[in-house]
């Protein structure tokens, strides 16, 4: 069993908060960019604005 401190960490591309690996992201950890659905939506809004 791993300790929480030993899990991989990434920084969210939108809010710059650290996010810790989750079992839910086990298969897609390499492609995870955002910590939440809200950050993903907000990132799309800022890119599409002129």
ChimeraX commands (.cxc) that place a marker at each C-alpha (Angstrom):
marker #1 position 0.00,0.00,0.00 radius 0.5
marker #1 position 1.25,3.46,-0.89 radius 0.5
marker #1 position 1.19,6.45,1.36 radius 0.5
marker #1 position -0.50,9.58,0.06 radius 0.5
marker #1 position 2.79,11.44,0.19 radius 0.5
marker #1 position 4.30,8.90,-2.24 radius 0.5
marker #1 position 1.68,9.41,-4.98 radius 0.5
marker #1 position 2.57,11.39,-8.14 radius 0.5
marker #1 position 1.57,15.06,-8.27 radius 0.5
marker #1 position 0.77,17.36,-11.21 radius 0.5
marker #1 position -0.07,21.06,-11.41 radius 0.5
marker #1 position -3.44,22.03,-12.90 radius 0.5
marker #1 position -3.03,23.93,-16.18 radius 0.5
marker #1 position -5.84,26.36,-15.32 radius 0.5
marker #1 position -5.68,27.13,-11.58 radius 0.5
marker #1 position -2.05,26.07,-10.87 radius 0.5
marker #1 position -3.05,24.00,-7.83 radius 0.5
marker #1 position -1.34,20.69,-7.18 radius 0.5
marker #1 position -3.40,17.58,-7.85 radius 0.5
marker #1 position -2.54,14.14,-6.50 radius 0.5
marker #1 position -2.97,10.93,-8.49 radius 0.5
marker #1 position -6.37,9.29,-8.12 radius 0.5
marker #1 position -7.48,5.75,-8.83 radius 0.5
marker #1 position -10.04,7.25,-11.23 radius 0.5
marker #1 position -7.15,8.61,-13.37 radius 0.5
marker #1 position -5.15,5.37,-13.33 radius 0.5
marker #1 position -5.40,4.73,-17.09 radius 0.5
marker #1 position -5.26,8.37,-18.23 radius 0.5
marker #1 position -2.81,9.97,-15.79 radius 0.5
marker #1 position -0.46,10.98,-18.63 radius 0.5
marker #1 position -3.19,13.03,-20.34 radius 0.5
marker #1 position -4.77,14.63,-17.25 radius 0.5
marker #1 position -4.32,18.44,-17.39 radius 0.5
marker #1 position -7.04,19.85,-15.15 radius 0.5
marker #1 position -7.98,19.13,-11.55 radius 0.5
marker #1 position -11.72,19.46,-12.10 radius 0.5
marker #1 position -14.48,19.80,-14.65 radius 0.5
marker #1 position -14.76,23.48,-13.76 radius 0.5
marker #1 position -11.11,24.14,-14.63 radius 0.5
marker #1 position -11.52,22.27,-17.92 radius 0.5
marker #1 position -14.57,24.39,-18.86 radius 0.5
marker #1 position -12.89,27.64,-17.85 radius 0.5
marker #1 position -9.82,26.80,-19.93 radius 0.5
marker #1 position -12.00,26.38,-23.02 radius 0.5
marker #1 position -13.66,29.77,-22.37 radius 0.5
marker #1 position -10.35,31.63,-22.15 radius 0.5
marker #1 position -8.99,30.05,-25.34 radius 0.5
marker #1 position -12.05,30.83,-27.47 radius 0.5
marker #1 position -12.31,34.51,-26.48 radius 0.5
marker #1 position -10.80,36.94,-29.05 radius 0.5
marker link #1:1,2 radius 0.2
marker link #1:2,3 radius 0.2
marker link #1:3,4 radius 0.2
marker link #1:4,5 radius 0.2
marker link #1:5,6 radius 0.2
marker link #1:6,7 radius 0.2
marker link #1:7,8 radius 0.2
marker link #1:8,9 radius 0.2
marker link #1:9,10 radius 0.2
marker link #1:10,11 radius 0.2
marker link #1:11,12 radius 0.2
marker link #1:12,13 radius 0.2
marker link #1:13,14 radius 0.2
marker link #1:14,15 radius 0.2
marker link #1:15,16 radius 0.2
marker link #1:16,17 radius 0.2
marker link #1:17,18 radius 0.2
marker link #1:18,19 radius 0.2
marker link #1:19,20 radius 0.2
marker link #1:20,21 radius 0.2
marker link #1:21,22 radius 0.2
marker link #1:22,23 radius 0.2
marker link #1:23,24 radius 0.2
marker link #1:24,25 radius 0.2
marker link #1:25,26 radius 0.2
marker link #1:26,27 radius 0.2
marker link #1:27,28 radius 0.2
marker link #1:28,29 radius 0.2
marker link #1:29,30 radius 0.2
marker link #1:30,31 radius 0.2
marker link #1:31,32 radius 0.2
marker link #1:32,33 radius 0.2
marker link #1:33,34 radius 0.2
marker link #1:34,35 radius 0.2
marker link #1:35,36 radius 0.2
marker link #1:36,37 radius 0.2
marker link #1:37,38 radius 0.2
marker link #1:38,39 radius 0.2
marker link #1:39,40 radius 0.2
marker link #1:40,41 radius 0.2
marker link #1:41,42 radius 0.2
marker link #1:42,43 radius 0.2
marker link #1:43,44 radius 0.2
marker link #1:44,45 radius 0.2
marker link #1:45,46 radius 0.2
marker link #1:46,47 radius 0.2
marker link #1:47,48 radius 0.2
marker link #1:48,49 radius 0.2
marker link #1:49,50 radius 0.2
view
